[in-house]
Amino acid sequence: MATRRMDMHRLQELVRLLRLETGHHKAAKLLAMSPNTERAYRRALEEAGLLAGEADVLPELATLKAAVTARLPLKQSAQCTSSVEPWRERVATLVRKGAGPKAIFDRFKLDDKDFDGSLQAIKRMVRSIRRGEPPKADDVVIRVETAPGQVAQVDFGYVGKLRHPDTGVRRKAWVFVMTLGYSRHMFADIVFDQRAVTWQRLHVAAFEHFKGVVATVVPDNLKAAVIRAAFGPRRGAVGEPQLPRDRAALRLQDRPRTAAAAEEEGQGRVGRRLRETKLLRDVRR
């Protein structure tokens, strides 16, 4: 028997199939079990008297679990105790203080002459300790629902050094991403600086792509946006883009019109569009 316990719902289905006098090999195939696994569980259920009865009245999950646990105890692995188990409390204390596996391992190697564990053993213990901890506030993500055309989120992400299309020289590059809050439709483009002129030009390109403007743009603490919003444009700044009069609705300082709801149909496209952004980065290399 394997050390993993079979799902009780599958065992309940096994009982139903056997009560319907389904063949052993067919039942194992339908439940994706090996013949040996099916035979072991069938014998345990038969010894417990759970295979007799009507097919539409099945035993409770707790009854199945008790019968299987009594007759098929889990086999322990060859090494069921960690080699660094004596240091678990100290490891847990250091984890709560924010230390990582490598720092904990180095600390023990320096401070404890009796420590003979490996870095991999520390990593496994840290993972088990973190799995047992309750969720933190930073681990909880709340999906924010917005109306069509209401909010767009903007961010820059560093993508490494790419070859500039004009000069052919490898330079630091960032990806500009604007995501509509309602539909999660996304606009992305790669740039080689984060100047205010670039920041505004990308907004215009994104709005033209979406064929409209959202009511509110939410930047993710970007330097180009936060400093400008807090202190206004710098005196003597040059290179600020001047939009034509017929595009007054696209000006960032004006009250924008909302994008049409038809342009925002559908939900849950963030993952696919992020993959497209990575593909765009690879093409630009």
N, C-alpha and C positions, 0 to 999 in steps of 0.2 A: 504493500500500500504506500501511496505517496504521503508525504508529511502534510500536504494541504488537505483541508476538509472540504468535502463536496458541498455544493450549494444545496440547502434544504429544499428549495423549490424544485430542483432537478430530481431529488430523491422522491418528492411527492409525485412528480410526473412518472418516475419509474414505477412507483407503487400502482398508479393508475393503469399503466401499460401492462404490467404483469397481471393485474386483476382482470384485464381484458383478454388475457391469455395470448399476449403478443410474444413472439419468439424472442429468446434471449439475445441473439445476435442482432435482430432487427431493433429491439429496444435500445441496445447499446449504440447502434448506428444513429438512431433518431435523437438520442441525447448526447451524441458526440463523446461517448465513453469508450474506453478500451474494453475488450471482452473480460480481461482480468479484473478491472475495476467494477464492472457491472456484476460479475460473479461474486466478488467480495461483499458488495453492498446488498445483493439479493439474498445471500446466505444470512447476513446479519439481520435483515428485515424479516426473513422467514423464521429465524430463531425467536424474534420478538413477537411473532404472530401477527404481523402487520400486513401480510399479503392476502389475507382472507377478508372478504367483505365485498360490498358493492363498489363499482368503479367510480360512481358519482359521489360517494361519501368517503373522503380521504382523511387519513389521520392528520392531526395538527402538526405544525412545524416543530413545536417543542417536544412532542412525543417522538417524532423522527430523530430529532437531535439527541434525545436521551438514549434511545435505542442504539444509535450508531456509536455514540461516545462510550457506552458500556461495552460494546462488543468489538469495536474497532478503535482502540486508543491510538492517538497520534504517535508516530515514531519520531523520536528526537534525532536531530542531525548529529553527525560525529562530534562536532564542536558546538555545543549549545550555550557555552559561556564565553563571553568575550575575554580576550587576553588582557584587556585593560579595565575589566570590571571593578577591581579594587579601587580604581581612581575615578569611578563614576561621579561621586558627589563633587569632587574637585572640578571635574570636567563640566558638570552642570553649572557650578558656580561661575566658572570662567565664561561659559556660553551666555549666561544671563548678563554678564558684564560686557558682552559684545565681542569677545575673542573668537577668532576663527580656528579651524583645526590645526593649521600650520603653527600659529602662535601658541596654541595649547601644547602641541607636541614639543616645540622648542623650549617652552617653559619647564616642562617635566624633565627634559633631557638635561637642563642646566641645574634644576633645583633638587631633583630626586634621583639619588644614585641607584635606587632599587628599581627604577622604571625601566622596563625592557620591552615595552609595546612598540608597535609600528605606527607610522603615520596613517596608513590605511585603516587600522583598527580605531584610531582616534576619529577619523572621518566618519566611519560607520556609527560610532557611538554618538557623535555630534548630531548626525542625521536622526538617530532614534530619539535623542533628547528633544530636538526641535519638533519632531512629529508629535510628541506627547504634550507639548505646550499648548495652551489655549490660544486662539487667534488674537493677534494684536490689532489695534485700531488701524495701523497702516496696511494690514493685510485685507481689510474689508473694502471692497469697491462697490460703489452704488452707481448704477447706470442712471444718468441724467436724461430724462425725456423732455424734449422741447417741441414746440409747434413748428410746422414747415416755415422756412425762411426766417426763423427767429435768431438762431445762434450758429456761429461757425467758430471752430477752435483752430488756432494757428500755432505752429511750432517749427523750429529749426532742428535738424539732427545732423551731427557730424558723420560723414561717410568715408573719411580717409582722404588720401591724396589721389586726385584724378588728373588726367591729361587735359589741359585747357584746349578747347577746339580751335582757338585762334592762334595761340603761340606754340602749342604742342608741348609746353612745359608742365610738369606735374605740380599741382598746387593743392592746398587744402580746399576741400569742397564740403558744402552742406546741402541738405535737401530741405526745401520749404514745403510744408504740408498744411493744407487747409481742409478741414473735415466739417461737413454740414452736420449739425447736431441731430436733426430729425432722421435723415435718410442714411447718414454715414457715407454719403458720396464724398469722394476725395479728389483733390487736385494736388499734384506734386511736381516740383521742378528742382533741378540742381543748379546751385549758384556757387560762386567762388569768393564771395565776401558777404558780410552782414551789415552793410551800410544802410542808412535810412533810405537812400534813393533806391537801392535794390529792394528793400522791404516794401516800399510803396509800389514799385513796379510789379512785384509779384502779386500784391493784392489786386491790382488792376487786371492782371492776367487771369487770376483765379475767378474774379467776378465775371469777366468776359467768358470764361469757360462755363460757368454755371448759368450764364445769361440772366443775371440778376444779382442783387446785393442783399445780404442778410441784415437784420436790424441791429445785431450786436456781434462784434468780433472779439473773441476772448483769446488774447495771447498768453502763452505759457511762460510768463516771466522772462520774456525776451528783452535783451538789452536795447535793441533798436526800437522797441515799443514802449518799455517801461520808463526809460529815461525821457523819451519824448513826451509821454503822457504826464509825467510828474513835473517836468521843468519846461516843457514847451520846446519848440525848435531852437537850435543854437543860433546866436546872432552871427551874422556873416556866413552862415552855412551856404555852401554852393552845391549845385547839382540836384536840387530838389525838383522832382518832376512836375511839370505844369500840364494838367490835363486840358484837352480842348473843351470849349464851351458846350458842345453837343454831348459831352460825357459828364455833365455836371452831376448826374445822379450817382456816378461812380466815385466822386470825391470822398476821401475818408473823413473829412471834417464836416460834410453835409449830412443831412438826414437822408438815409438811403431808402430806396424802395425795396420791398421784400421780394425774394425770388419766388417764381411760380411754384405751386405745390406739385405740378406735374413734373417738374425737373427733379423732384426729390422722392419719387416713388421707390418703395423697397426698403428693406432693413438689413442690417447685419453684414455689410460689405467691407468692414474695416480690415479683417484679416487678408482678404483677397487683394485689396488695394495696397496694403503694406508689402505684400509679396511683389506686386507690380512695381512698387517703388524700388525694391532691391534689384529687380531685373533691370530697371532703368539705370541704376547705379552701375551694374555690371556692363551694360552696353556702352556707357560713357567712358569706361576705363581705357 
